[in-house]
Amino acid sequence: MLKVGMSEEIRKALQAVVERVKQAAARRPQTLQYVTPRLVAVSKTKPPEMVVEAYKHGQRNFGENYVNELVEKSTNPQILSSCPEIQWHFIGHLQKNNVNKLLGVPNLFMVETIDSVKLADKVNSSWQRLRAANTQRLKIMVQINTSGEDSKHGLPPEETVDTVQYIISRCPALHFVGLMTIGRYGYDLSEGPNPDFQMLLSRRQELCDSLQLPLEEVELSMGMSTDFEHAIEVGSTNVRVGSTIFGEREYPNTPSPEKKSKAVTEEAARKMEHLTVTEQ
Ligand SMILES: *Cc1c(COP(=O)(O)O)cnc(C)c1O
């Protein structure tokens, strides 16, 4: 059971974000208005009850960044019975030894973080093996390391075209749907458009020109709690929003907000989220 008041808090926060997504979408230039951006509610570290609550209020797409946590949540009896139309997005770093486990997730909708040809091959062959021949291809995005930081996963931007070309021509069980980036934290928008988003936009353009793909068929997954409106305004079709919907995350072994400043706690949490953690 959720704490008293929590249900109401999630409903309000979700509705506010949905409204902000809608407003940002309306502010886009006419040429970008061909699609309604998808809101992915990032539920990592939060209990299944919160997922059920958001689902009750109309949310369908949810994101998780650890395979074990996604397996656990997606097979939670309450979620299985109350959320039949849930669509899970995997948004974390994927290691090859975890692919089979991930692909067994019920209602897995999309893997947003394919970042090498080898990983694409592995996911392709596993999906072929695990699913009967007549089921749908698995939707995947290619993650690009737009900020070039060592701490971030993702494909070097200059490898985008070759990698996507490979996936389209050699991975028949995969359905390439777009490009994803996390980008640098704490970018100050008063300095102009976020360069990570601009980089993803220009790589998509290059990709579409090189492979003659229609722009509308290559999605962009970019934008999180602090910058999803800006991301939508410049063309994001898939925003991943966690803390603004579900509240700040608490991590074991990180100082509690009462003891340390918020900035310190968040920094520690971010580091944990994006380190290469070897999962069991
Ligand atoms: C945690 C996470 C998010 C959501 O972050 P918030 O700042 O809480 O909105 C989005 N994308 C990825 C890849 C994440 O790991």
The ligand as an SDF file (V2000), in Angstrom:
LIG
                    3D

 15 15  0  0  0  0  0  0  0  0999 V2000
   16.9780    8.0830  -14.4090 C   0  0  0  0  0  0  0  0  0  0  0  0
   16.9050    8.3030  -15.8660 C   0  0  0  0  0  0  0  0  0  0  0  0
   15.9860    9.2260  -16.4050 C   0  0  0  0  0  0  0  0  0  0  0  0
   15.0450   10.0800  -15.5680 C   0  0  0  0  0  0  0  0  0  0  0  0
   15.7160   11.0050  -14.8120 O   0  0  0  0  0  0  0  0  0  0  0  0
   14.9480   12.2060  -14.0340 P   0  0  0  0  0  0  0  0  0  0  0  0
   15.9530   13.2690  -13.9540 O   0  0  0  0  0  0  0  0  0  0  0  0
   14.5390   11.6590  -12.7280 O   0  0  0  0  0  0  0  0  0  0  0  0
   13.7780   12.5740  -14.8640 O   0  0  0  0  0  0  0  0  0  0  0  0
   15.9700    9.3610  -17.7790 C   0  0  0  0  0  0  0  0  0  0  0  0
   16.7770    8.6400  -18.5910 N   0  0  0  0  0  0  0  0  0  0  0  0
   17.6580    7.7460  -18.1090 C   0  0  0  0  0  0  0  0  0  0  0  0
   18.5120    6.9900  -19.0560 C   0  0  0  0  0  0  0  0  0  0  0  0
   17.7540    7.5430  -16.7340 C   0  0  0  0  0  0  0  0  0  0  0  0
   18.6480    6.6490  -16.2670 O   0  0  0  0  0  0  0  0  0  0  0  0
  1  2  1  0
  2  3  1  0
  2 14  2  0
  3  4  1  0
  3 10  2  0
  4  5  1  0
  5  6  1  0
  6  7  2  0
  6  8  1  0
  6  9  1  0
 10 11  1  0
 11 12  2  0
 12 13  1  0
 12 14  1  0
 14 15  1  0
M  END
$$$$
